[in-house]
Amino acid sequence: TMRTVLNSNNKVTDLQSNLCAVISEGFLDVPGSLFQTKLRNPEELQNNTELKCLNDILPLLVPFTDIRVLLNSISSNLQAFVIQPSRSKEEFRKVASDFQLRWNYLLTSISKTMTLKYLESFG
């Protein structure tokens, strides 16, 4: 599915635009959101691993991008933010499960928001 999207200039442009709007215009600022920017410390947001990972992927979303480029970006971020900081197997499990939960929550929130706002890429 992602390859079909990446091979369409219009779809990629719509997806980029919608993702940027969801993030920068505060569509995710709903009560109880882990990504609620109005009540959070700007320094805390700057250190947010999931948003860093997402921000690393956004510039790579261009028409005809090889999906392996996106996967390599995610892999590099997992190495830097999850695998390397872990000092033991137990710590790795905790860090990995925390990241996975927050990453899933972020992507679900973005998808839900894009769907509810009837954004072009989720039309």
Buried (B, 14 or more C-beta within 10 A) or exposed (E): EEEEBBEBEEBBBBBBEBBEBBBEEEBBBEEEBBBBBEEBEEEEEEEBBBBBBBEBBEEBBEBEBEEEEBEEBBEEBBEBBBEEEBEEEEEBEEBBEEBEEBBEBBEEBBEBBBEEBEBBBBE
